[in-house]
Structures are given as structure tokens and as C-alpha cells.
């Protein structure tokens, strides 16, 4: 799935983490979410999965974008 296929719910839109554009939350066409953030070492995820850490404010911004 390409980033262009996702609906961006957070961030300033420049797509470059080096310019304070991360973390981010995206919504897929099927209604699920893709989260971009710092890799977390909280625990080891199962094969094929990953764990990212994002601030509460990023989730709040995504919720506001969805009208929740």
C-alpha cells in the first residue's frame, strides 16, 4: 500500500520526519489505521508485527480529524 492511498489524519503534511512531520496517523480505504512513530522497545512483537510509540496529542489530533 502506498502512502498516497492513505488519508492522513495528523502532521503538517510534508512527509519528512526530519522536518518535525512525525509521528502520524493515517486511515486506510478499508477503515483501519496505519501509525507512524518511533520504534518502541516496550516488548518484542510477534513476527510480522511492529510496535511504534506516539504521543497522546497525536492520537487526539487524529480523533479530532475524524470528528470523534
Z-matrix of the N, CA and C atoms (Angstrom, degrees):
N
C 1 1.450
C 2 1.536 1 107.88
N 3 1.279 2 116.48 1 131.09
C 4 1.468 3 121.64 2 179.76
C 5 1.521 4 110.34 3 -88.63
N 6 1.313 5 116.66 4 149.07
C 7 1.461 6 121.33 5 178.87
C 8 1.520 7 111.27 6 -55.41
N 9 1.317 8 117.08 7 -34.12
C 10 1.467 9 121.44 8 -179.14
C 11 1.531 10 112.49 9 -63.44
N 12 1.325 11 117.36 10 -19.94
C 13 1.457 12 121.85 11 179.95
C 14 1.530 13 112.22 12 -84.50
N 15 1.326 14 117.15 13 -5.89
C 16 1.460 15 122.00 14 -176.48
C 17 1.523 16 111.35 15 -100.50
N 18 1.323 17 116.18 16 152.50
C 19 1.454 18 121.49 17 173.36
C 20 1.521 19 107.85 18 -95.34
N 21 1.304 20 116.17 19 117.02
C 22 1.457 21 121.24 20 -178.01
C 23 1.529 22 109.24 21 -78.85
N 24 1.328 23 116.61 22 128.14
C 25 1.458 24 121.78 23 -178.26
C 26 1.528 25 112.69 24 -104.77
N 27 1.329 26 117.52 25 -15.91
C 28 1.465 27 121.29 26 -176.16
C 29 1.524 28 110.34 27 -140.79
N 30 1.319 29 115.31 28 172.73
C 31 1.463 30 121.09 29 173.77
C 32 1.511 31 113.06 30 88.42
N 33 1.334 32 114.97 31 169.73
C 34 1.457 33 119.78 32 -176.30
C 35 1.523 34 113.71 33 -89.16
N 36 1.335 35 117.38 34 -2.96
C 37 1.451 36 119.88 35 170.95
C 38 1.504 37 117.15 36 90.76
N 39 1.339 38 119.10 37 0.24
C 40 1.462 39 117.09 38 -177.99
C 41 1.522 40 113.24 39 -85.82
N 42 1.338 41 117.93 40 -9.91
C 43 1.454 42 121.38 41 172.80
C 44 1.510 43 115.61 42 72.38
N 45 1.325 44 118.71 43 14.53
C 46 1.449 45 121.40 44 -177.71
C 47 1.521 46 109.12 45 -126.87
N 48 1.325 47 117.11 46 112.68
C 49 1.464 48 120.96 47 -177.60
C 50 1.522 49 112.39 48 -61.80
N 51 1.298 50 118.05 49 -23.33
C 52 1.458 51 120.62 50 179.42
C 53 1.519 52 112.19 51 -71.76
N 54 1.325 53 117.35 52 -10.07
C 55 1.466 54 121.94 53 179.50
C 56 1.523 55 111.17 54 -113.71
N 57 1.337 56 116.07 55 41.44
C 58 1.465 57 122.24 56 179.85
C 59 1.524 58 113.00 57 54.31
N 60 1.320 59 116.72 58 41.15
C 61 1.453 60 121.89 59 -178.03
C 62 1.521 61 112.35 60 -106.28
N 63 1.291 62 118.47 61 10.23
C 64 1.457 63 122.39 62 -179.37
C 65 1.519 64 108.26 63 -129.15
N 66 1.280 65 119.67 64 155.68
C 67 1.448 66 128.98 65 -1.13
C 68 1.526 67 111.40 66 -79.12
N 69 1.315 68 115.66 67 171.27
C 70 1.464 69 121.26 68 -179.11
C 71 1.509 70 111.63 69 -144.13
N 72 1.321 71 114.63 70 157.54
C 73 1.458 72 122.71 71 173.50
C 74 1.525 73 107.16 72 -123.03
N 75 1.323 74 116.13 73 133.46
C 76 1.463 75 123.55 74 178.70
C 77 1.519 76 108.71 75 -123.41
N 78 1.322 77 116.39 76 153.64
C 79 1.466 78 121.75 77 174.38
C 80 1.516 79 108.67 78 -113.68
N 81 1.335 80 115.93 79 137.49
C 82 1.463 81 120.83 80 179.45
C 83 1.525 82 110.05 81 -88.98
N 84 1.315 83 116.49 82 167.45
C 85 1.470 84 121.36 83 178.32
C 86 1.526 85 111.49 84 -61.47
N 87 1.336 86 117.07 85 -28.23
C 88 1.466 87 120.28 86 -179.81
C 89 1.526 88 112.95 87 -85.01
N 90 1.364 89 116.99 88 -3.12
C 91 1.456 90 120.63 89 177.09
C 92 1.517 91 114.90 90 96.89
N 93 1.332 92 118.00 91 -1.71
C 94 1.461 93 119.32 92 175.66
C 95 1.526 94 109.52 93 -84.26
N 96 1.318 95 117.06 94 177.29
C 97 1.460 96 121.70 95 -175.42
C 98 1.518 97 111.45 96 -121.60
N 99 1.311 98 115.40 97 146.56
C 100 1.455 99 123.13 98 173.01
C 101 1.517 100 106.02 99 -118.70
N 102 1.325 101 116.83 100 129.12
C 103 1.456 102 122.05 101 -177.10
C 104 1.524 103 109.37 102 -115.69
N 105 1.309 104 115.63 103 131.72
C 106 1.459 105 122.76 104 177.76
C 107 1.517 106 107.45 105 -113.47
N 108 1.324 107 116.96 106 127.83
C 109 1.451 108 120.02 107 -179.92
C 110 1.509 109 111.78 108 -168.01
N 111 1.312 110 115.48 109 -172.15
C 112 1.459 111 120.87 110 178.18
C 113 1.518 112 109.80 111 -70.73
N 114 1.310 113 116.89 112 141.11
C 115 1.460 114 121.35 113 177.63
C 116 1.522 115 108.59 114 -65.80
N 117 1.322 116 115.68 115 131.16
C 118 1.458 117 121.59 116 -179.60
C 119 1.526 118 110.04 117 -100.45
N 120 1.301 119 115.57 118 146.40
C 121 1.468 120 121.74 119 176.21
C 122 1.535 121 109.94 120 -110.10
N 123 1.345 122 116.78 121 22.75
C 124 1.467 123 121.62 122 -176.63
C 125 1.532 124 111.68 123 -57.91
N 126 1.312 125 117.12 124 -41.31
C 127 1.466 126 123.12 125 174.43
C 128 1.511 127 107.69 126 -161.82
N 129 1.304 128 116.77 127 169.76
C 130 1.455 129 121.43 128 -179.18
C 131 1.528 130 109.41 129 -88.52
N 132 1.307 131 115.80 130 120.42
C 133 1.466 132 120.34 131 179.55
C 134 1.527 133 109.97 132 -76.89
N 135 1.319 134 117.48 133 156.06
C 136 1.461 135 121.06 134 175.91
C 137 1.528 136 110.72 135 -61.92
N 138 1.322 137 116.32 136 158.77
C 139 1.463 138 120.82 137 177.20
C 140 1.519 139 110.30 138 -52.31
N 141 1.324 140 115.66 139 136.23
C 142 1.459 141 121.34 140 178.63
C 143 1.523 142 113.69 141 86.70
N 144 1.329 143 118.02 142 -1.25
C 145 1.457 144 121.62 143 178.96
C 146 1.515 145 109.62 144 -121.64
N 147 1.323 146 115.86 145 160.80
C 148 1.451 147 120.99 146 177.00
C 149 1.517 148 109.69 147 -138.97
N 150 1.314 149 115.87 148 161.62
C 151 1.453 150 121.79 149 179.85
C 152 1.515 151 107.64 150 -123.28
N 153 1.335 152 115.90 151 127.95
C 154 1.461 153 119.87 152 175.25
C 155 1.517 154 108.70 153 -123.01
N 156 1.309 155 115.26 154 156.35
C 157 1.451 156 121.56 155 179.91
C 158 1.516 157 108.64 156 -115.72
N 159 1.341 158 115.87 157 128.40
C 160 1.463 159 120.54 158 177.89
C 161 1.520 160 108.88 159 -132.46
N 162 1.321 161 117.83 160 149.42
C 163 1.462 162 120.48 161 -179.94
C 164 1.531 163 112.33 162 -70.60
N 165 1.319 164 115.94 163 155.37
C 166 1.462 165 121.75 164 177.55
C 167 1.525 166 111.30 165 -55.66
N 168 1.324 167 117.46 166 -40.11
C 169 1.466 168 120.96 167 -177.65
C 170 1.530 169 111.63 168 -59.90
N 171 1.316 170 117.53 169 -32.65
C 172 1.469 171 120.30 170 178.34
C 173 1.525 172 110.53 171 -66.37
N 174 1.325 173 116.89 172 -41.71
C 175 1.469 174 119.76 173 176.30
C 176 1.524 175 111.03 174 -65.78
N 177 1.326 176 117.04 175 -40.41
C 178 1.465 177 120.20 176 177.92
C 179 1.535 178 110.76 177 -60.76
N 180 1.336 179 116.04 178 -40.65
C 181 1.463 180 120.09 179 178.43
C 182 1.529 181 110.51 180 -63.19
N 183 1.329 182 116.80 181 -41.44
C 184 1.467 183 120.86 182 178.19
C 185 1.536 184 110.27 183 -64.04
N 186 1.323 185 117.25 184 -43.28
C 187 1.460 186 120.67 185 179.06
C 188 1.525 187 111.35 186 -61.59
N 189 1.338 188 116.46 187 -41.91
C 190 1.475 189 119.94 188 177.68
C 191 1.536 190 110.14 189 -62.33
N 192 1.330 191 116.86 190 -40.87
C 193 1.470 192 119.89 191 -179.84
C 194 1.521 193 111.24 192 -62.89
N 195 1.321 194 116.73 193 -30.52
C 196 1.469 195 121.60 194 178.91
C 197 1.516 196 112.79 195 -87.62
N 198 1.334 197 117.28 196 -6.95
C 199 1.458 198 120.87 197 -178.43
C 200 1.504 199 113.29 198 78.03
N 201 1.320 200 118.33 199 23.15
C 202 1.479 201 122.72 200 -178.85
C 203 1.498 202 110.66 201 -89.59
